[in-house]
Structure formats: structure tokens, C-alpha cells
Amino acid sequence: MTTTMTTVDNILKEVLEPGLKEQLQSDTVTIKRIERSSEGVTNQVGGKYVRFPIRVKRNQGIGARNENEALPVAQTQGYESAELQLKYLYGAIELTGQAFELAESDPQTFVSALDQETDGMREGLAKDVNRQVYGLNRGVLTTATAAGTTTTMVTDNAQYLEIGMMVDVYDNTDTDGSNVLNTANVEITAIAEDTPTDDLYTITFGSAVVATATGDFITRTGSRGKEKTGLQQILNTSGDFDALYNITHDIWTANIDDTSSAISEGRMINMVDRIRRRGGKTTVIFMTLGVRRAYFNLLVQQRRYNDTQEFTGGFRGLAFTTDTGDIPVISDFDCPPGTTWFLNEKEIKLYQAGDWSFINRDGSNWQRKVTSAGTFDVFTAHLHKYCELGTHRRNSHGVLENVTEASL
């Protein structure tokens, strides 16, 4: 009888490669850039709010006079007070008692279950915060662009979705004043691109939902209206957000170009100039991957084979040349489709009461799981961070919307 792999299977030794092989998109470009800028992070946050004054009007007691005429009448400066409330972000981990013991002692374990769960959660939280940087605090992950079913949603943008996410499905009639939750806490089990050319995705849920319709949207479970203030809100790209930090003033507005057109140097320099006219200075430009491809194609067409440059903080990218110097052009996967963001990093800040840490107010990071069914040999831990993204000068930022993206 011939000896085969089947007959010796039980005596063969398995060779386990070290480490896990990552399969997820984990870039966190924009939040890292904000954190590394000189004015990027402050831990000096007291209580529930951050308040700071802004000047919105000069003293206009100014004028020219002839001899022996009355001098200008004294006026006054104008001020407003900004009030910024911290947002509360969390991540949960759960391990059985057996996992605590065996994962540390079993030499065949790929990695420590404890370390992997903790490190993986920190990475997931950082990725989610980077997404929130570009959003509204409503927390919308995607919006249906066609009718779906009781188990699916059809959308043209799945960039913020991942298999395993627990989400809530909201009705298209939902508003900030009247929440309309159709289905709560369902799992995304599949994300399928319909065809490579139609840019539509079918999202499959693990359990039945109210049949989805165009305009319905999904958020992370329980996160509706509770996420950080993002750039779409700071730059007022929606009519629902005229006020920011309780301030409504003509001078307290961002610079928005919503023309539907391709990227061009003329369009970009116009935005830089609009910001400069209002006293700001663009220090970085963030683009989607598709807009970055279009910008690169533009440089090639003009026979400007610019090499990438390394900028402060270890970031590399193309440069946009102006008469006041080069501005870094950096692509970010989490940038919303068809947009290009012009930011003044000196006027944007991440306020935080502290970095990510375990909740351990009773002396332990891990708490035994206790439910109505009893007490379990299972332990849970929660990471938390109290933070908010803020700007001292809203009018020193700008955005190009509806920018045509280059195809892959």
C-alpha cells in the first residue's frame, strides 16, 4: 500500500507563521496630520465645554478729516463667544476567562488574544475617528441610492462600511428634529460591488430590516447625532449647519466651491486666494484617491513631472505651487467622494480630556459579565476618549465639492 499525505496526516507537524496577516484598510492620514501640527492637540479641557472668544468686527472709528473738523466718533470691536462640547467615544472588548489563561500559555497560539483584541480595538477606534474628521456628527456611514429589500441596501459609496459592523437603519424622512429609526442593531454580513462599471454596492444585513428605500441611511449602532464635529459641519457644506459652536455671523463662514467640474489649477488657486482674502493661509490640501489621480493626470498633461515631496510630520505627497510657497497635497481614503479640502492647520485643533484609555474608575480595566441570566466567566473592558474637533477661524478653511474623479 502506498503511503500518502492522507495516511500520515496525523503525524505531520503544522508550521504556524508568526503574526496575523492584515486584510483591512487602516489608514488614518488626516487625524495624524492634525495631531502632529504645532497647534494640533490640547488636553487643557475642563468640565463639559471648551469656550473661546472670537473677534468679528473692528473698531471702525477711523476716517480722514480737513482742518478744524470733528474727529471720528469712537466705535467698538465686536466679539462672539464659541462654546464647544466634548463628544464621548467608546470601544468595547470581551474575553472569556479561558482566553485569558490559554492564550498566554499555549505555544501554538498565533498571538495573545488579549493583546490582539486590545491593539485591534485601538486601531479600529483610530480608523473610525479619522472617518469622523470628515463627517457631520450625525454619523451617516452611507445613504441608499436605490430601492433595496428587507435584507439589503443599495448604495454608490461603501467606503466606510466593513463586514461585521453593527448598524442602525434610518428612514429617509429622518431629520435632526425628528429621528425615524427603521431598524436597530443589525449586522452587515456582505458588501458586494454589483459590476465594476456601475459603481453600485449591495449591502446585505444578517437579519431582516424594514425594506430600504432611496434616501435611507445607516449609522453605527447608537451613534446617531453623537459623533465628533467633522469638516463637513465646520465648513458648513450643508444648509442644516449655519451655526457652529453657537455662533452665527457673516464673517464666521467657510469658503465653499460647489461647482460641478474637473480639478484644475485655476479652481485650486481661486480657493487659496479666497481663503487668503479673508485673512487665512492654506497649509495642507486633502483629496480623495480619485481626485488625487485626476490632479496627477493634470500635472502629466502639462508636462510637469513633479516628484513627490516629504513634508513636516513624515507625510509624502504632491505639491501645489503658489506664489507664497508649496502646499502639500495629500490623499486620504476617508475623504468623501468628489471633494478637496483646503485647511489652515494653525486654526484647527483636537480638544481632548486625554488619549484613549481604559475605564477603570473602580480599580480594574476588566469587569466580570453579569446579566439577568447570571454571572459568567467572561470579562469586558471599555476604552474611552472625550474629545472634539474645533476651529478658531472657520473662514480660513475651504472645500471644492462635486470634483470629477479619475477612474481606476
PEZILIN-V196295 format. One record per backbone hydrogen bond with DSSP energy under -0.5 kcal/mol. NH is the residue of the N-H (numbers start at 1). CO is the residue of the C=O. E is the energy in kcal/mol with one decimal. If there is no record, write none. Layout:
nh: {NH:NH}
co: {CO:CO}
e: {E:E}
//
This chain:
nh: {8:9:11:12:12:16:17:19:22:26:32:33:34:35:36:37:40:42:45:46:49:50:52:54:56:56:57:60:62:69:78:80:82:82:83:84:86:87:89:89:91:93:95:97:100:101:102:103:104:105:106:107:109:116:117:118:119:120:121:122:123:124:125:126:127:128:129:130:131:132:133:134:134:135:139:141:142:144:145:146:148:149:153:154:155:156:161:164:165:167:167:168:169:170:170:171:174:175:181:182:182:183:186:188:189:189:190:192:194:199:201:202:203:203:204:204:205:206:209:212:212:215:216:217:218:219:220:221:223:225:226:227:227:231:232:233:233:234:235:236:237:241:242:244:247:252:253:255:256:257:258:261:261:268:269:270:271:272:273:274:275:276:277:278:279:280:283:284:285:286:287:288:292:293:294:295:296:297:298:299:300:301:302:303:304:305:306:309:311:311:314:315:317:318:320:321:322:325:327:328:329:330:330:332:335:339:340:341:342:343:343:345:347:348:349:350:351:351:352:353:357:359:360:363:367:369:371:374:376:378:379:380:381:383:384:385:387:387:388:390:392:393:396:397:398:399:400:401:401:403:404:406}
co: {4:6:8:8:9:14:15:110:20:24:28:29:30:31:32:33:37:350:43:44:46:84:82:80:54:78:78:58:60:66:57:54:52:80:245:50:48:387:87:385:383:381:379:377:96:97:98:99:100:101:102:105:106:112:113:114:115:116:117:118:119:120:121:122:123:124:125:126:127:128:129:130:131:132:136:218:218:216:154:154:212:152:203:146:201:143:158:188:162:165:186:219:183:168:217:180:171:178:179:169:180:169:167:165:187:204:204:202:200:195:155:192:153:201:190:202:151:187:150:149:152:144:213:170:142:168:139:166:220:138:223:137:223:133:135:135:230:230:231:233:232:238:239:247:244:249:251:397:254:399:256:259:402:264:265:266:267:268:269:270:271:272:273:274:276:275:343:343:328:341:330:339:288:289:290:291:292:293:294:295:296:297:298:300:299:303:304:317:309:315:311:311:309:329:327:319:325:322:320:283:318:285:328:287:332:336:400:286:398:284:341:343:344:345:390:40:349:388:42:386:384:382:358:360:380:378:374:371:369:376:95:367:93:91:357:89:87:385:351:349:347:347:393:394:342:255:340:257:399:338:261:290}
e: {-1.3:-0.9:-1.5:-0.8:-0.9:-0.6:-0.6:-0.7:-0.8:-0.6:-1.3:-2.0:-2.4:-2.4:-1.9:-1.2:-2.2:-2.0:-2.2:-0.5:-0.5:-2.9:-1.6:-2.7:-0.5:-2.4:-1.4:-0.8:-2.1:-1.3:-2.5:-2.2:-3.0:-0.5:-1.7:-3.3:-1.7:-3.3:-0.6:-2.6:-1.9:-2.8:-2.6:-2.9:-1.6:-1.7:-3.2:-1.6:-0.5:-1.1:-2.7:-0.6:-1.6:-2.9:-2.5:-2.3:-3.2:-2.6:-2.1:-2.3:-2.3:-2.4:-2.7:-2.3:-2.3:-2.2:-2.4:-2.0:-1.7:-2.3:-1.5:-0.6:-1.4:-1.2:-1.8:-3.1:-0.9:-3.3:-2.1:-1.0:-2.3:-1.4:-2.0:-0.7:-2.3:-0.5:-1.4:-3.4:-1.7:-0.6:-3.3:-2.4:-3.3:-0.5:-3.5:-2.9:-1.9:-2.2:-0.5:-2.1:-0.6:-1.9:-2.8:-2.5:-0.6:-2.6:-1.2:-2.2:-2.7:-0.7:-3.2:-3.1:-3.5:-0.6:-2.5:-0.5:-3.1:-2.6:-3.4:-1.7:-0.5:-2.5:-2.2:-1.7:-1.9:-1.8:-0.5:-2.2:-2.3:-0.9:-2.5:-1.7:-0.5:-3.4:-0.5:-1.0:-0.7:-2.7:-3.0:-0.7:-2.5:-1.8:-0.5:-1.8:-1.3:-1.1:-1.0:-1.9:-0.6:-2.5:-0.6:-1.0:-1.2:-2.1:-3.0:-1.9:-1.4:-2.2:-2.4:-2.3:-2.2:-2.0:-2.7:-0.9:-1.9:-2.5:-2.7:-1.4:-2.4:-2.4:-2.2:-1.0:-2.3:-2.0:-1.8:-2.6:-2.5:-2.4:-1.9:-2.0:-2.3:-2.4:-1.4:-1.9:-3.0:-0.7:-2.2:-3.0:-0.5:-4.1:-1.4:-0.6:-2.0:-1.0:-2.6:-0.6:-1.2:-1.5:-2.4:-0.6:-2.9:-3.0:-0.6:-2.4:-1.6:-1.0:-1.9:-2.9:-3.2:-2.3:-0.6:-0.7:-2.1:-1.1:-3.0:-3.5:-0.8:-2.9:-2.3:-2.7:-1.5:-2.6:-0.8:-2.1:-2.8:-2.9:-2.6:-1.5:-2.4:-1.7:-3.5:-2.8:-2.6:-2.7:-2.6:-2.0:-2.3:-0.6:-2.4:-3.2:-1.2:-0.9:-1.7:-1.2:-2.7:-2.1:-2.9:-3.1:-0.5:-2.7:-1.7:-2.0}
//
